[in-house]
Amino acid sequence: MWRNWGTRYTKHHICTEIELDKKNIAKPWNFKYVIRRDLADIIRLADPVYIITNVLPVVSNTFWRDVLQGWSNFLAKHYEKVECSSEILCQSVWWNDNIKIGGKPVYYLELFERGIIFINDFMYDDRLYNFDEFQEKYDMTIDFLKYQGLRLSINKFIKKHNPKRLQCPFLPYNCLKLGKEQGSKYFYQSLFNTSLSKSSGQGKWEKEFDKEYTESEQEGIYLMSKRCTQSVNLKWFQFKLVHNILFTNTNLHKTGYVDSPMCTLCEAEPETVIHLLSECEHSKRIWSHLSAWLNTVAAGRICFTNEKIILGFEGKHNNPLNVISIIPKQNIYNCSKKEIKPCFKHVKKEILNYYEATKINYFQNCQFSNFFSFWSSFHTLFADMTNLP
């Protein structure tokens, strides 16, 4: 079922009907404009400058103001980046921020009323009409300076993008996208920058480790816990760690929540994340024992640096190593909150328990090959459940 919503702006003679799917009514951006009057309505809603300067000031409804503002932003972003020659032809000349005279967009009513609207209307065989050709084509008289100014501005815009050949026929850009694109994904991607921006956590770790991470490395860091474990507790702990939202005495002291910023375990240094999880003497002891234990099957290839402890190891083949390293971090952190010293015997027991729990889960779902493939060479590590270093 569809429901028609009519809105009329009589001052500017704009009549639009907006169709919204009732099932998606909660998603304001799931909309399509259906223009039911004439071409003028289509053109006016294809001009971001016109919408901002002439339509928005007379719209009182907050929802439709947001819709029209978003639509004008989308068009403006598109007009800034022309990807092919057909997108030049389909642009309206009027109220177009790319075509200016005296630093301002133009609108000539006498040309608009004759149906002269798009750049394509000024073109003849890959070139612009000269003054005489234009008057003969549209059987009209126009001021020479006015036309030449408009012609030079259009020509400047075309040359800026330097197309090899202008093609026709065409559809207006807003009609083309509204009719072709399914859903709202394309519009969201155009309105928002999809590239990953640096979070406060990434900035901190780049500064701490004196290293700049690429987008692929950044993605690997953020998705590491999701790829290596199904445990919500472990995922959530690693998420807080890499996003630098794990509470330690240093930031708790700044907010007045604790009396001292010093490390709960050693009481010798301020308790930062790196100090607590890797540099504290009690933490170092845990990592030393863990490294010795793991290297019984890894032949000395595993080395826990501050960066590896905090952010994990790269690569899918390191998934079991990453989940093994998250468990000690969580144990050390929990011990500091309980004001008890961490013990490798307890850490190892937690790792062994996690291994057994995943084994039961995989076997219950008949995923034997997945279980053995995931843990690969680490299976022999858990052979002797009682042998503690």
N, C-alpha and C positions, 0 to 999 in steps of 0.2 A: 504494500500500500504506500502511496505517495501523498504528501500533503503540500498544497501550494501556499506559499507565503508571498503576498504581494506588498510591495513598497513603492510608493510613487513620490518622486521629488518634483512637484509641479513647477517650481521656480526654474528648474533647468531642463524640464521636459524629459526626464529620465524615468522609464517604466521598466522595472525588472521583476521577474518572478523567480523565486529561489526555491528549488526543490530539495527537501531533506528527507532522507530515509528515516522512518520512525525508529527503526532498530538502531540506527547510529546517531540518534538525536543528541546523545550525550557527548558526541565528538563534534565540536563546532566546526572543525576543518573538513568534515566529510560533506562538502556541498558542491553543487553545480549551479552555475548561473544559466538560466534559460531566457534569452532575450526575445520578446514576443512582439516588439513593435517594428522598428526599422533599423537600418544599418547605423544610424546615428547613435543609437543606444549602445551598440557593440563597440563603436569607436570610442565613445566617451569612457567606457569601462576598460578600455585598453590603454588609456593614458594615465600613468601614475600621477603626473603633475596635475592634471585636471581633477582627478579624484581628491587629491589633497587640498587643492585651492578652491574648488567649486562645490564638491559634493559633501565632504566631511563636515564643513562648517554648518550645514543645514540638517545634518542627521543627528537626532537626539538620542536614539536608541543605542545603548552601550554595546550590545552584542553586534549590531550591524556596523557600528563604527569600527569595532575591532576587526570584523570580517573585511571591510573595505580597506582598512589600514594595512592589514596583512596582504591583501590582493595587490595594493599599490606597491608595497615593499617587494613583493615577488616579481612584479613587472619591471620595477626599477633595477633590480639585480640582474634580470635577464637582459635588459637593454644595455647594461654596462658591458656585457660579454656576448658579442655576436659570434656564433659558431659556424654559420654558413651563409651563403649569399641570399638564400630564400628568406632568412630572418631579417635581412635588410629591407627587402621589398615589402614585407608584411607589416612594417612599422608605420604607424600613423605619423604624418608630418606635423599635425597640430598637437600642441601641448606636449611635445616630445623633448625631453631634456637633452637629447643628442643633437637636436636641430635648433639652434638659437640665432637670433638676430639682436645685436646689441646686448648680448649676454643673457637674453631671456627667451624662453620658448614662445612660439608664435601661434596665432589662431586668426585666420582670415575667414570671416563668415561668408563672404560672397563666393569664395572657392569651395568651402565646405558644403554650401547649399547646392552646388552644382555636382556634388558627388566626387570632388577632388579631395581625396582623403589620405591615401597611402603614397609611399615613395614610388611604388609601381605606377601610379597615375601620372608621374612626371617623366617616365622612362619611355624611350623608343629605341628598340634594338640595341640594348646594352649602353645606351647613353641618355642623357637628359635632353628634353626638348629645348630648343632655343626659344627666344621670345616670340618670334613670328609663328613658329610651328605650334607653340602652346596655344596662342590665341586662335589659330585656325582649327586646331584639334577640338577645342571646347567652345568655339564660336562665341567668344567673349572678348571684352576689352579690359586690360589690366594695366596698372601703372608699371612702367618699365623698371624703375628702381626697386619697386616692391618685389617684382618677379625675379629680378637679377639677384637681389639679396637672398631670397628664398632658395634660388637655384644654386648659388655659391655655397650656402650653408649645407644643403643636401649633398652636393658634390664633395664637400670637405668630409662629411660623415662617411660617405661611400669609400673615398680614398683612404681614410683612416684604417679601414678593415681590408682594403686591397683585395677584393674578390677577383678570381680569374674570369668569372662569367656570371652575370646576374641572370637568374632563371625565372620563368613564369610558366603557368599560372601559379597562384598561391592562395592560402587561406590566412586570414588575420591570426596573429600569434595566439591571442587569448582563446579564440574559437578552436584552433588546432589542438592546443594542450588540454582544454576542457573536454574535448570530444575524444581525444586519443588516450590520455593517461588514465589508468585505473587506480582508484584510491587516492590517497593524499601523500604518498611517500615522496613523489617527485617534488611537490611543492614544499614539503618540509626540508628536503635536501637543498633546495634552492634558497630558502629563507635563512637557513642556519649553516654555519661552517661545520662541515662534517669531519674535518681533520682533528686529531686528538690534541687537545691543549694541555699544557703542563699543569698538573695538580700541585698543591702545596707539598704533598708527599714526595712527588717526583723531584721537585726542586730541592727538597731537603737532602734526598739520597744522592743526587748529582753533586751537591756541594760537599757532602760528607765523604763521598768516594772519589771526588775529583774526576768525574766522568759524565759525559753527555750521552743519554740513551736515545736511540733511534725510535721511531714509531713502532717498529716490529718488536724491538726489545721491550719497549714500554708495555705493549700489549701482552707479551709473554710474561712479564712480571705480574701484571694485574690478573691474568687468567691462570697463573700457575696453580693455585690452590684448587681451582675448579677442575683442572685437568688431572690432578694427582690424587684426589680423595673425594669421597661422597659424604664425609662427616661434616655436618653443619657447624659443629663446634670448631673444628680445625680450619674450615673455610673462613669462618667469621673472624677468628683470631688473626689469620694471615692477612685478611682484608684490612683490619684495623692497623696492622703493622705497616703494610706498604703504603697506606694512606696517611700514616703519621697521626693517627687518632688513638693510639694506645696510651693510656694514662700512666705516667711515671711520677716519682716524687718531685722531679724538677718542675713539670708544669702544674702539678697539684699544689706545690708550694707557692707558685705565682698567683694562684687563685685563692690562697689562704685556707685550702682544705687540709693541708698537713703542716706541721710545724717546721720540718726540716727538709731540704732538697736532697740530703745525702742518701746514698744507696742503703736500702733496708738490709741487704745481705752482708756487705763488707763494711759499711759505715765509713768508708775512706774517700769516696769520690761522689760527686753529684750523680744522681740516678737518672741518666738519660737512657733512651731505648738501646742504643749501641752498647753503653756501659753495662746495663743490666743483663742483656741477652748474650753478650760475647766477650766483654772486656773485664768484667768482675772476676775476681779470683775463683769464686765458686762456680761461675759459668764456664770459665776456662777449663776447670777440672772436668765438668760434664762433657764438653766438646772433645777434650783430650781422650777420655775413656771411650766416647762414642766413635771417634776416628779410629782408635786402635781396634775396636770391635769390628767395625765395618771393613777395615782393611785386611781382615783375615780372609775375606773373599774377594776384595777388590785389589789386592796386591799393591797396596800403598798408593793408589791413584786418587784417593779422596782426601781433600784438604779443606778444612773449614776456615775460610777467611771471613772477616767482618761482613763483606759484601754478600758472600754466599750464604752466610747464616741469616742475614736479614731478608734478602731478596730471592734466595734459592738458586738452584742450578738450571742452566738453560737446556732445552731439548726434551723431547718426549721420552727418550730413553732414560732420563733422570727422574721420571715421575715417582718411582718407589723411594729414591734417595730424598726427594723433596718432602714426601709425606713423613718419612722417618725423621727429617730435621725439623719439621713443624712441631712434632710431639715434644721434644726437649725444650723448645722455646716456650711453648704453652706451660709446661711443667715449671720452668724457672720463673716465669711471670706469676703463676699462681702461688708458688712458694713465697715469693717476695710479698704478695698481698696478705698471706697468712703468717708472715714473719717467721718462716722456718727455712732452714738451709736445704737446698736441693741435693738429692742423692741419686747417683747414676743407677743404683740398684732399682730404684722406683721408676726411673726413666725407662730403663730397659724393660721392666715389667709392663709398662704402658705400651711400649712398641710391640712387644710380644702379644699382648692382649688385642691390640689393633689388628695385627696379622691374623690371629685366630678368628676375630670377628668378621673380617673381610672374606676369609676362607669359607666360613659357614654361609655367609651371604651369597657368595658366588656359587657354591655347591648346591644350595637350595634352589637356585635359579638355573641349574644345569649349565653354568658357564665355566666349565673346568679349564678349557683352553685359554679363556680370558684371564683367569686367575694366575695360571702358570706363566702366561706371557707377560703379565704386568710385573710380577715379582722376579722373573727371570733368574739371574745368578744369585739373588739374595735368599733363595729357598734354603740353602745349606746353612745360612746364618741362624735360622730358627730351629735347626735340627735338634740341638741340645738345649732344652728349655730351662735347664737348671744351672748351666755353666756360666757363672758371672765372673767378669774380669776383676 
